[in-house]
């Protein structure tokens, strides 16, 4: 179905006058349509970024909450609890300052052994 319509319009991108063949045409050509699309997508990204920054930050429960409730800790959990590296915990175990029990491929440290370090 061909259209015999000839509607004078103004391009929404560049502002030039043109003759539209349909009632929904907004741009004078493909170049203006592509530029308008890019501008629309850019505006959407900016809006999404601004909305993301304006939303209140939700506190993510940290792993220290779960560590604080455990009686027996792995070496990496013990290092997080004390605030030292895993290698420091390994050296303390090797020197005999901290007692650890092998449990499969891991070593488990009792919480009261860690607490006794500070008493």
Secondary structure as UniProt FT lines:
FT   STRAND          7..10
FT   TURN            12..14
FT   STRAND          17..20
FT   HELIX           30..54
FT   HELIX           63..68
FT   STRAND          72..74
FT   HELIX           75..82
FT   HELIX           86..95
FT   STRAND          100..103
FT   TURN            104..105
FT   STRAND          106..110
FT   HELIX           111..117
//
